[in-house]
Amino acid sequence: MTSRPAMIKTTFLKYTVLALGICLALPSVAAPLDTGGLRLDKVVLVMRHGIRPATDT
């Protein structure tokens, strides 16, 4: 059985890697949607439902 500090360290590492992955993935998801800036509502649609809304042109 692993010790408690080792478990805390691995959990922290997992969440750090997950957060880094999300931060790196967000610009690539948001960039094709809106060139005027990051539109969080559109990013949420794509991430949750896979829906790409029409661009505002």
PyMOL Python script that loads the backbone (N, CA, C, O; Angstrom):
from pymol import cmd

cmd.read_pdbstr("""\
ATOM      1  N   MET A   1       0.848  -1.184   0.000  1.00  0.00           N
ATOM      2  CA  MET A   1       0.000   0.000   0.000  1.00  0.00           C
ATOM      3  C   MET A   1       0.892   1.245   0.000  1.00  0.00           C
ATOM      4  O   MET A   1       1.903   1.296   0.700  1.00  0.00           O
ATOM      5  N   THR A   2       0.509   2.231  -0.781  1.00  0.00           N
ATOM      6  CA  THR A   2       1.318   3.450  -0.849  1.00  0.00           C
ATOM      7  C   THR A   2       1.008   4.364   0.322  1.00  0.00           C
ATOM      8  O   THR A   2      -0.086   4.339   0.885  1.00  0.00           O
ATOM      9  N   SER A   3       1.981   5.156   0.667  1.00  0.00           N
ATOM     10  CA  SER A   3       1.801   6.075   1.792  1.00  0.00           C
ATOM     11  C   SER A   3       0.939   7.265   1.374  1.00  0.00           C
ATOM     12  O   SER A   3       0.788   7.553   0.186  1.00  0.00           O
ATOM     13  N   ARG A   4       0.390   7.935   2.346  1.00  0.00           N
ATOM     14  CA  ARG A   4      -0.510   9.067   2.082  1.00  0.00           C
ATOM     15  C   ARG A   4       0.189  10.211   1.330  1.00  0.00           C
ATOM     16  O   ARG A   4      -0.389  10.724   0.372  1.00  0.00           O
ATOM     17  N   PRO A   5       1.403  10.636   1.714  1.00  0.00           N
ATOM     18  CA  PRO A   5       2.068  11.702   0.947  1.00  0.00           C
ATOM     19  C   PRO A   5       2.314  11.321  -0.516  1.00  0.00           C
ATOM     20  O   PRO A   5       2.240  12.173  -1.402  1.00  0.00           O
ATOM     21  N   ALA A   6       2.603  10.050  -0.768  1.00  0.00           N
ATOM     22  CA  ALA A   6       2.822   9.608  -2.147  1.00  0.00           C
ATOM     23  C   ALA A   6       1.525   9.681  -2.948  1.00  0.00           C
ATOM     24  O   ALA A   6       1.535  10.048  -4.123  1.00  0.00           O
ATOM     25  N   MET A   7       0.407   9.330  -2.307  1.00  0.00           N
ATOM     26  CA  MET A   7      -0.894   9.400  -2.981  1.00  0.00           C
ATOM     27  C   MET A   7      -1.260  10.849  -3.294  1.00  0.00           C
ATOM     28  O   MET A   7      -1.778  11.144  -4.371  1.00  0.00           O
ATOM     29  N   ILE A   8      -0.993  11.745  -2.357  1.00  0.00           N
ATOM     30  CA  ILE A   8      -1.289  13.162  -2.566  1.00  0.00           C
ATOM     31  C   ILE A   8      -0.443  13.707  -3.713  1.00  0.00           C
ATOM     32  O   ILE A   8      -0.927  14.478  -4.541  1.00  0.00           O
ATOM     33  N   LYS A   9       0.823  13.298  -3.754  1.00  0.00           N
ATOM     34  CA  LYS A   9       1.730  13.767  -4.803  1.00  0.00           C
ATOM     35  C   LYS A   9       1.268  13.280  -6.176  1.00  0.00           C
ATOM     36  O   LYS A   9       1.279  14.050  -7.137  1.00  0.00           O
ATOM     37  N   THR A  10       0.862  12.010  -6.280  1.00  0.00           N
ATOM     38  CA  THR A  10       0.413  11.499  -7.575  1.00  0.00           C
ATOM     39  C   THR A  10      -0.896  12.137  -8.001  1.00  0.00           C
ATOM     40  O   THR A  10      -1.086  12.421  -9.183  1.00  0.00           O
ATOM     41  N   THR A  11      -1.795  12.366  -7.066  1.00  0.00           N
ATOM     42  CA  THR A  11      -3.058  13.025  -7.398  1.00  0.00           C
ATOM     43  C   THR A  11      -2.803  14.446  -7.880  1.00  0.00           C
ATOM     44  O   THR A  11      -3.389  14.884  -8.870  1.00  0.00           O
ATOM     45  N   PHE A  12      -1.937  15.159  -7.189  1.00  0.00           N
ATOM     46  CA  PHE A  12      -1.589  16.523  -7.594  1.00  0.00           C
ATOM     47  C   PHE A  12      -0.979  16.525  -8.993  1.00  0.00           C
ATOM     48  O   PHE A  12      -1.308  17.378  -9.817  1.00  0.00           O
ATOM     49  N   LEU A  13      -0.100  15.578  -9.257  1.00  0.00           N
ATOM     50  CA  LEU A  13       0.547  15.483 -10.563  1.00  0.00           C
ATOM     51  C   LEU A  13      -0.477  15.207 -11.664  1.00  0.00           C
ATOM     52  O   LEU A  13      -0.410  15.801 -12.741  1.00  0.00           O
ATOM     53  N   LYS A  14      -1.427  14.304 -11.392  1.00  0.00           N
ATOM     54  CA  LYS A  14      -2.458  13.990 -12.385  1.00  0.00           C
ATOM     55  C   LYS A  14      -3.286  15.227 -12.731  1.00  0.00           C
ATOM     56  O   LYS A  14      -3.530  15.510 -13.904  1.00  0.00           O
ATOM     57  N   TYR A  15      -3.715  15.960 -11.705  1.00  0.00           N
ATOM     58  CA  TYR A  15      -4.536  17.140 -11.958  1.00  0.00           C
ATOM     59  C   TYR A  15      -3.736  18.262 -12.614  1.00  0.00           C
ATOM     60  O   TYR A  15      -4.289  19.041 -13.391  1.00  0.00           O
ATOM     61  N   THR A  16      -2.458  18.352 -12.316  1.00  0.00           N
ATOM     62  CA  THR A  16      -1.614  19.355 -12.962  1.00  0.00           C
ATOM     63  C   THR A  16      -1.483  19.061 -14.451  1.00  0.00           C
ATOM     64  O   THR A  16      -1.588  19.968 -15.277  1.00  0.00           O
ATOM     65  N   VAL A  17      -1.257  17.812 -14.791  1.00  0.00           N
ATOM     66  CA  VAL A  17      -1.145  17.415 -16.198  1.00  0.00           C
ATOM     67  C   VAL A  17      -2.480  17.631 -16.912  1.00  0.00           C
ATOM     68  O   VAL A  17      -2.507  18.089 -18.055  1.00  0.00           O
ATOM     69  N   LEU A  18      -3.578  17.305 -16.247  1.00  0.00           N
ATOM     70  CA  LEU A  18      -4.899  17.517 -16.836  1.00  0.00           C
ATOM     71  C   LEU A  18      -5.154  19.001 -17.107  1.00  0.00           C
ATOM     72  O   LEU A  18      -5.636  19.361 -18.181  1.00  0.00           O
ATOM     73  N   ALA A  19      -4.835  19.855 -16.143  1.00  0.00           N
ATOM     74  CA  ALA A  19      -5.028  21.302 -16.311  1.00  0.00           C
ATOM     75  C   ALA A  19      -4.152  21.838 -17.440  1.00  0.00           C
ATOM     76  O   ALA A  19      -4.593  22.679 -18.225  1.00  0.00           O
ATOM     77  N   LEU A  20      -2.925  21.359 -17.523  1.00  0.00           N
ATOM     78  CA  LEU A  20      -2.026  21.789 -18.593  1.00  0.00           C
ATOM     79  C   LEU A  20      -2.572  21.368 -19.956  1.00  0.00           C
ATOM     80  O   LEU A  20      -2.530  22.140 -20.913  1.00  0.00           O
ATOM     81  N   GLY A  21      -3.078  20.157 -20.036  1.00  0.00           N
ATOM     82  CA  GLY A  21      -3.664  19.675 -21.288  1.00  0.00           C
ATOM     83  C   GLY A  21      -4.852  20.510 -21.730  1.00  0.00           C
ATOM     84  O   GLY A  21      -5.001  20.809 -22.914  1.00  0.00           O
ATOM     85  N   ILE A  22      -5.705  20.890 -20.771  1.00  0.00           N
ATOM     86  CA  ILE A  22      -6.865  21.724 -21.094  1.00  0.00           C
ATOM     87  C   ILE A  22      -6.414  23.094 -21.579  1.00  0.00           C
ATOM     88  O   ILE A  22      -6.949  23.621 -22.555  1.00  0.00           O
ATOM     89  N   CYS A  23      -5.429  23.668 -20.898  1.00  0.00           N
ATOM     90  CA  CYS A  23      -4.933  24.997 -21.295  1.00  0.00           C
ATOM     91  C   CYS A  23      -4.313  24.975 -22.685  1.00  0.00           C
ATOM     92  O   CYS A  23      -4.425  25.949 -23.430  1.00  0.00           O
ATOM     93  N   LEU A  24      -3.669  23.886 -23.034  1.00  0.00           N
ATOM     94  CA  LEU A  24      -3.061  23.787 -24.358  1.00  0.00           C
ATOM     95  C   LEU A  24      -4.097  23.480 -25.434  1.00  0.00           C
ATOM     96  O   LEU A  24      -3.924  23.874 -26.588  1.00  0.00           O
ATOM     97  N   ALA A  25      -5.169  22.781 -25.070  1.00  0.00           N
ATOM     98  CA  ALA A  25      -6.179  22.392 -26.054  1.00  0.00           C
ATOM     99  C   ALA A  25      -7.179  23.505 -26.342  1.00  0.00           C
ATOM    100  O   ALA A  25      -7.705  23.579 -27.452  1.00  0.00           O
ATOM    101  N   LEU A  26      -7.453  24.366 -25.376  1.00  0.00           N
ATOM    102  CA  LEU A  26      -8.475  25.402 -25.569  1.00  0.00           C
ATOM    103  C   LEU A  26      -8.225  26.325 -26.762  1.00  0.00           C
ATOM    104  O   LEU A  26      -9.156  26.557 -27.534  1.00  0.00           O
ATOM    105  N   PRO A  27      -7.034  26.857 -26.951  1.00  0.00           N
ATOM    106  CA  PRO A  27      -6.833  27.749 -28.104  1.00  0.00           C
ATOM    107  C   PRO A  27      -7.067  27.058 -29.444  1.00  0.00           C
ATOM    108  O   PRO A  27      -7.575  27.687 -30.373  1.00  0.00           O
ATOM    109  N   SER A  28      -6.714  25.791 -29.565  1.00  0.00           N
ATOM    110  CA  SER A  28      -6.912  25.091 -30.829  1.00  0.00           C
ATOM    111  C   SER A  28      -8.385  24.810 -31.079  1.00  0.00           C
ATOM    112  O   SER A  28      -8.802  24.695 -32.232  1.00  0.00           O
ATOM    113  N   VAL A  29      -9.181  24.699 -30.021  1.00  0.00           N
ATOM    114  CA  VAL A  29     -10.621  24.500 -30.179  1.00  0.00           C
ATOM    115  C   VAL A  29     -11.301  25.828 -30.477  1.00  0.00           C
ATOM    116  O   VAL A  29     -12.212  25.890 -31.303  1.00  0.00           O
ATOM    117  N   ALA A  30     -10.865  26.888 -29.811  1.00  0.00           N
ATOM    118  CA  ALA A  30     -11.536  28.181 -29.925  1.00  0.00           C
ATOM    119  C   ALA A  30     -11.136  28.951 -31.183  1.00  0.00           C
ATOM    120  O   ALA A  30     -11.946  29.709 -31.717  1.00  0.00           O
ATOM    121  N   ALA A  31      -9.922  28.777 -31.660  1.00  0.00           N
ATOM    122  CA  ALA A  31      -9.429  29.572 -32.783  1.00  0.00           C
ATOM    123  C   ALA A  31     -10.280  29.444 -34.051  1.00  0.00           C
ATOM    124  O   ALA A  31     -10.580  30.465 -34.670  1.00  0.00           O
ATOM    125  N   PRO A  32     -10.682  28.243 -34.465  1.00  0.00           N
ATOM    126  CA  PRO A  32     -11.486  28.172 -35.685  1.00  0.00           C
ATOM    127  C   PRO A  32     -12.886  28.767 -35.518  1.00  0.00           C
ATOM    128  O   PRO A  32     -13.534  29.107 -36.508  1.00  0.00           O
ATOM    129  N   LEU A  33     -13.354  28.895 -34.282  1.00  0.00           N
ATOM    130  CA  LEU A  33     -14.720  29.359 -34.056  1.00  0.00           C
ATOM    131  C   LEU A  33     -14.862  30.864 -34.206  1.00  0.00           C
ATOM    132  O   LEU A  33     -15.818  31.344 -34.816  1.00  0.00           O
ATOM    133  N   ASP A  34     -13.926  31.600 -33.659  1.00  0.00           N
ATOM    134  CA  ASP A  34     -14.084  33.049 -33.628  1.00  0.00           C
ATOM    135  C   ASP A  34     -12.711  33.705 -33.649  1.00  0.00           C
ATOM    136  O   ASP A  34     -11.931  33.550 -32.710  1.00  0.00           O
ATOM    137  N   THR A  35     -12.417  34.429 -34.705  1.00  0.00           N
ATOM    138  CA  THR A  35     -11.109  35.076 -34.796  1.00  0.00           C
ATOM    139  C   THR A  35     -11.073  36.389 -34.032  1.00  0.00           C
ATOM    140  O   THR A  35     -10.002  36.974 -33.870  1.00  0.00           O
ATOM    141  N   GLY A  36     -12.220  36.866 -33.557  1.00  0.00           N
ATOM    142  CA  GLY A  36     -12.282  38.119 -32.819  1.00  0.00           C
ATOM    143  C   GLY A  36     -11.914  37.970 -31.355  1.00  0.00           C
ATOM    144  O   GLY A  36     -11.872  38.967 -30.635  1.00  0.00           O
ATOM    145  N   GLY A  37     -11.651  36.778 -30.901  1.00  0.00           N
ATOM    146  CA  GLY A  37     -11.311  36.550 -29.501  1.00  0.00           C
ATOM    147  C   GLY A  37     -11.953  35.273 -28.995  1.00  0.00           C
ATOM    148  O   GLY A  37     -12.725  34.630 -29.706  1.00  0.00           O
ATOM    149  N   LEU A  38     -11.634  34.916 -27.784  1.00  0.00           N
ATOM    150  CA  LEU A  38     -12.144  33.683 -27.194  1.00  0.00           C
ATOM    151  C   LEU A  38     -13.586  33.891 -26.749  1.00  0.00           C
ATOM    152  O   LEU A  38     -13.864  34.716 -25.878  1.00  0.00           O
ATOM    153  N   ARG A  39     -14.485  33.150 -27.343  1.00  0.00           N
ATOM    154  CA  ARG A  39     -15.898  33.223 -26.966  1.00  0.00           C
ATOM    155  C   ARG A  39     -16.215  31.969 -26.167  1.00  0.00           C
ATOM    156  O   ARG A  39     -16.342  30.885 -26.736  1.00  0.00           O
ATOM    157  N   LEU A  40     -16.342  32.108 -24.862  1.00  0.00           N
ATOM    158  CA  LEU A  40     -16.498  30.964 -23.970  1.00  0.00           C
ATOM    159  C   LEU A  40     -17.770  30.186 -24.259  1.00  0.00           C
ATOM    160  O   LEU A  40     -17.769  28.959 -24.154  1.00  0.00           O
ATOM    161  N   ASP A  41     -18.850  30.858 -24.618  1.00  0.00           N
ATOM    162  CA  ASP A  41     -20.097  30.141 -24.890  1.00  0.00           C
ATOM    163  C   ASP A  41     -19.940  29.177 -26.062  1.00  0.00           C
ATOM    164  O   ASP A  41     -20.495  28.079 -26.037  1.00  0.00           O
ATOM    165  N   LYS A  42     -19.193  29.574 -27.080  1.00  0.00           N
ATOM    166  CA  LYS A  42     -18.969  28.693 -28.223  1.00  0.00           C
ATOM    167  C   LYS A  42     -18.041  27.538 -27.862  1.00  0.00           C
ATOM    168  O   LYS A  42     -18.240  26.412 -28.316  1.00  0.00           O
ATOM    169  N   VAL A  43     -17.035  27.815 -27.052  1.00  0.00           N
ATOM    170  CA  VAL A  43     -16.104  26.766 -26.633  1.00  0.00           C
ATOM    171  C   VAL A  43     -16.846  25.716 -25.824  1.00  0.00           C
ATOM    172  O   VAL A  43     -16.605  24.520 -25.992  1.00  0.00           O
ATOM    173  N   VAL A  44     -17.742  26.147 -24.951  1.00  0.00           N
ATOM    174  CA  VAL A  44     -18.512  25.208 -24.130  1.00  0.00           C
ATOM    175  C   VAL A  44     -19.402  24.342 -25.013  1.00  0.00           C
ATOM    176  O   VAL A  44     -19.525  23.143 -24.766  1.00  0.00           O
ATOM    177  N   LEU A  45     -20.027  24.924 -26.038  1.00  0.00           N
ATOM    178  CA  LEU A  45     -20.849  24.138 -26.956  1.00  0.00           C
ATOM    179  C   LEU A  45     -20.039  23.041 -27.630  1.00  0.00           C
ATOM    180  O   LEU A  45     -20.487  21.899 -27.732  1.00  0.00           O
ATOM    181  N   VAL A  46     -18.855  23.392 -28.086  1.00  0.00           N
ATOM    182  CA  VAL A  46     -18.017  22.415 -28.777  1.00  0.00           C
ATOM    183  C   VAL A  46     -17.538  21.339 -27.815  1.00  0.00           C
ATOM    184  O   VAL A  46     -17.572  20.153 -28.144  1.00  0.00           O
ATOM    185  N   MET A  47     -17.089  21.746 -26.621  1.00  0.00           N
ATOM    186  CA  MET A  47     -16.521  20.778 -25.682  1.00  0.00           C
ATOM    187  C   MET A  47     -17.591  19.840 -25.120  1.00  0.00           C
ATOM    188  O   MET A  47     -17.337  18.646 -24.961  1.00  0.00           O
ATOM    189  N   ARG A  48     -18.764  20.353 -24.821  1.00  0.00           N
ATOM    190  CA  ARG A  48     -19.805  19.513 -24.213  1.00  0.00           C
ATOM    191  C   ARG A  48     -20.573  18.696 -25.237  1.00  0.00           C
ATOM    192  O   ARG A  48     -20.874  17.526 -24.998  1.00  0.00           O
ATOM    193  N   HIS A  49     -20.894  19.300 -26.381  1.00  0.00           N
ATOM    194  CA  HIS A  49     -21.819  18.659 -27.300  1.00  0.00           C
ATOM    195  C   HIS A  49     -21.229  18.351 -28.673  1.00  0.00           C
ATOM    196  O   HIS A  49     -21.865  17.670 -29.477  1.00  0.00           O
ATOM    197  N   GLY A  50     -20.041  18.838 -28.946  1.00  0.00           N
ATOM    198  CA  GLY A  50     -19.450  18.630 -30.262  1.00  0.00           C
ATOM    199  C   GLY A  50     -20.122  19.462 -31.344  1.00  0.00           C
ATOM    200  O   GLY A  50     -19.992  19.164 -32.531  1.00  0.00           O
ATOM    201  N   ILE A  51     -20.848  20.513 -30.932  1.00  0.00           N
ATOM    202  CA  ILE A  51     -21.579  21.360 -31.876  1.00  0.00           C
ATOM    203  C   ILE A  51     -20.721  22.568 -32.221  1.00  0.00           C
ATOM    204  O   ILE A  51     -20.214  23.253 -31.333  1.00  0.00           O
ATOM    205  N   ARG A  52     -20.564  22.821 -33.490  1.00  0.00           N
ATOM    206  CA  ARG A  52     -19.858  24.026 -33.930  1.00  0.00           C
ATOM    207  C   ARG A  52     -20.905  25.010 -34.442  1.00  0.00           C
ATOM    208  O   ARG A  52     -21.458  24.816 -35.524  1.00  0.00           O
ATOM    209  N   PRO A  53     -21.183  26.067 -33.672  1.00  0.00           N
ATOM    210  CA  PRO A  53     -22.190  27.039 -34.108  1.00  0.00           C
ATOM    211  C   PRO A  53     -21.713  27.839 -35.319  1.00  0.00           C
ATOM    212  O   PRO A  53     -20.516  27.920 -35.591  1.00  0.00           O
ATOM    213  N   ALA A  54     -22.657  28.421 -36.033  1.00  0.00           N
ATOM    214  CA  ALA A  54     -22.325  29.235 -37.204  1.00  0.00           C
ATOM    215  C   ALA A  54     -21.495  30.436 -36.772  1.00  0.00           C
ATOM    216  O   ALA A  54     -21.728  31.012 -35.710  1.00  0.00           O
ATOM    217  N   THR A  55     -20.531  30.806 -37.595  1.00  0.00           N
ATOM    218  CA  THR A  55     -19.689  31.957 -37.269  1.00  0.00           C
ATOM    219  C   THR A  55     -20.448  33.241 -37.548  1.00  0.00           C
ATOM    220  O   THR A  55     -21.320  33.280 -38.416  1.00  0.00           O
ATOM    221  N   ASP A  56     -20.115  34.290 -36.810  1.00  0.00           N
ATOM    222  CA  ASP A  56     -20.763  35.590 -36.979  1.00  0.00           C
ATOM    223  C   ASP A  56     -20.085  36.364 -38.105  1.00  0.00           C
ATOM    224  O   ASP A  56     -19.068  37.022 -37.883  1.00  0.00           O
ATOM    225  N   THR A  57     -20.645  36.287 -39.315  1.00  0.00           N
ATOM    226  CA  THR A  57     -20.073  37.030 -40.444  1.00  0.00           C
ATOM    227  C   THR A  57     -21.122  37.899 -41.083  1.00  0.00           C
ATOM    228  O   THR A  57     -20.835  38.602 -42.052  1.00  0.00           O
TER     229      THR A  57
END
""", "prot")
cmd.dss("prot")
cmd.show_as("cartoon", "prot")
cmd.util.cbc("prot")
cmd.orient("prot")
